[in-house]
Amino acid sequence: RADFMYNSFEVMVLHITLSRETSVNDKSPMTFVLATVYRPPGHHTDFLKEFADFISELVLATDKVLIVGDFNIHVDIENDALAAAFTDILNSIGVRQHVSGPTHCRNHTLDLILSHGIDVNAVEILQQSDDISDHYLVSCILQITKTVNSTPYYKYGRTITSTTKDCFLSNLPDLSEFLSMSNSSEKLDDVTETIDSLFSRTLDTVAPLRLRKIKENCPTPWYNEHTRALKRAARKMERSWRKTKLEVFSYCLAGMYPIVQKSVKIGQI
């Protein structure tokens, strides 16, 4: 996309559509976003701000994102300032980094695989000839699924309404006799058990337990797993900003909540 233009790194974004075979009636294609990133070595202040903006927009716009590329960030060095700030951004937004081990001839981890909503398995780093490249080949297996469970289940529950409390109180027997008996410590256990039994029987009369059939569907289709994940990411970003007061978190947070609200409104149409 041409609108993803940044000064501190290069990026190419593709929307991938895959056909799928499932055991349920939903045969709609599976889609995800694939982004390839290259960050040249050098000053990183602008990169942190621009990349946080970029990845926040992707995560809030789609529920499945895969980002790969040469970041030129030494994520293998724990006390590296750029690596620490970069990792904080990923953790705040809920993005995972899957590469562990050197991906460059100088034994640093520079080439990364980042994912959100996609399971990344069997990551391999394959060393190539230095005549071909000073970077190694990184391969992985993606598992992109949509879990659909149409099997209903059963659970017991009570129907509690605004009038339940008044009905419960009006149906309670006189407890004064039992309360006076509680002055004797020897009878306290018996009194407690009796009162508990009275409460239970009264509640069963007012709001009896009923076995209900529960089907896993979404009563508010617009508030789905995607929207819920966006709100969690926004709240996590807000906590990070309140804790650190870093400008990068404030900058990301400013754009996250409007996109969450937009996602809800689109789902309601």
Buried (B, 14 or more C-beta within 10 A) or exposed (E): EEEEEBEBBBBEBEEBEEEEEEEEEEEEEBEBBBBBBEBEEEEBEEBBBBBBBBBBBBBBBBBBBBBBBBBBBBBBEEEBEBBEBBBBBBEBBBBBBBBEEBBBEEEBBBBBBBBBBBEBEEBEBEEEEEEEEEBBEBEBEBEBEEEEEEEEEEEEEEEEEEEBEEBBEEEBEEEEEBEEEEEEEEEEEEBEEBBEEBEEEBBEEBBEEEEEEEEEEEEEEBBBEBBEBBBEBBBBBBEBBEEEEBEBBBBBBEBBBEBBEEBBEEBEE
